[in-house]
Amino acid sequence: MIKYVSVLLFISFSLGAQAQVKSPKYHVGPKVGFNVYKSRFEFKEDENLYDQSINAGYQLGMMLDLPLKKSMFHFYGDVYYSRKGKKTKIVDTGLSNNATYHFIEAPIMLRMSFIGGSSEAGMFKWHVDIGPSLSYWLGGKGVLFADGPENAYKVMFGLPPVNSSEFDKMYISNANRMQWGLMLGAGIDYPVIKKQLVFIDFRVGLGSTNLAEFDGEANLPILGFSESLDVRYLEFMFSVAYAFEIDWIQTLKGKSTVTKKKRR
């Protein structure tokens, strides 16, 4: 259900933003974030086979805040690199897998803002967000360990070769590299100086796409290791963005769109 809601919101926001732009002014800037997450199994019986830990990761990227026609509504989008993974212990064998995965993520939010006060630097506002998130799984690495020495590996997408003797490659079959989710959030717009804001956000991310299909798994054959990836993420995120107000009409003033030929 979350997947279909996310797709509909994505289409609606994309079309709406093109038609509903309020003004040529918008905010853009860098953002950093911190996330705490845990992977959740699709089927409850898998929870008896694996012990999973809560992990922490981070985000680095850019944001865009675009006012729509109704002054309290905004189009808010992010594009960022996200680091998260999966720390699992197999109950029967005691073998643990500490995996780190890399993603490019792009949430697209409908933001509703409320005025909370004013200062010399500008208006102080509260906001709430809802919207879909699209992410792409780039790759990753990890470490397998038990009582003996650790075994480091690199993530490879696809089936392992027949009679594989590689110790340094973890093969992930039937991976869902393109993933959808739904995000809910709230935060504040804090004016620092004129035309510069700090956006502080708290979000919950509800993953709707599993890391792999029903029969997908992480597999390192030479060590006899396999692990179900029929899981999705539940995330709690905190981020800060430093935004600059841009007026694209002002930046075009005095600039001609007609190319002039130089006189000799």
C-alpha positions, 0 to 999 in steps of 0.5 A: 500500500505504501508503494502505491501511495508513494507513486501517486504522491510523486506524480501529483507533486511533480505535476503540481509543482510545474503548474503551481509555482508562486514566485521566482524566489526559492531556497537552495543549499547543502544539508547534512543528516543523521539517521537511526534505522532497523531493517524489518522482515517481510515474514515474521518467521524470519525473525526467529532465524536472525537477530538484527541490531539497530544501526546509525548512518548519515546523509550528505546532499542538497535541498530545494524549497519552492513556494507554491501558489498558496502561501502555506504550501511548498514543494520541498525536495532533497537529493543526497548520499545515504549510508546505512546497512544491516547488522545481523547475527544468524541464531543457529551458527553465531555468524554475524554480518555487519554490512554497509550499503550506499544509496542515492536518495531523493525525497519529494515532499509537500510542505505545509508551513505555519508562521511562528514569529518574526525577527529582523532576519525574517519570518520564523516558521514551523512546518510538516511534511509528507511525500514519497522517497525514491532511492537507488542502491549503489553498492556496499561492503561488509565484514563477516565474523564469528569466533575466528578472524574477520572476513571483509568483503565487497557487495556484488549484485547477481548470482555467485559463479559456480564453484565460487572460491572468492572470500572477498565478494558477497553476492546479492541475488534478485536485489531491488536496487530501485526502491520506494518509500514514504516519509513523514516529517516536521521541523522549523525554518529559522532565519539566520540573516536576511535571505538565509535560513536554516531548515531543521527537520525530523523525519520518519521513513517507511520503506515500502520496497524490500532490499531483495525479492522473495527469493533474494539473498546475500550469499558468500558460498565459500564460507557457507553463508547466506542471509535473507534480504526480504527486509525493508527499512524503518528510519528516524532522521534528523537533518540540518540544511543551510539555505540561500534565497535565490530570485532567478528573475533578479539574476537575469536582469541586465542579461540579454537572451540574444547573442550579439555578434562582435564588431570588427 
